[in-house]
């Protein structure tokens, strides 16, 4: 067993899939998530988080990505904004 760490994004499929009634917002959300996953599958660059695997069941979609230790994007942006002022 390895001690690798991964980042996990869990998506609730009921919010992505239109069930029963027509829902343009749900259709748009599903298309955006599908597009994001496809882009991540194609990208291979040292400055971009790597997609490891996508697992989908009836209820959830699990997007497993490379884990990068350090500051969050929000923290970096906030820090840069403070130093610019």
Number of C-alpha atoms within 10 A of each C-alpha: 3 4 5 7 11 14 15 15 11 13 15 12 17 12 15 20 18 17 10 6 6 10 12 10 13 17 14 14 15 17 14 13 14 12 12 11 15 12 12 16 14 10 12 12 8 7 6 10 15 18 21 15 13 14 10 12 8 8 11 15 17 16 18 17 18 16 15 12 8 8 9 10 9 9 11 12 11 12 11 11 10 9 7 7 5
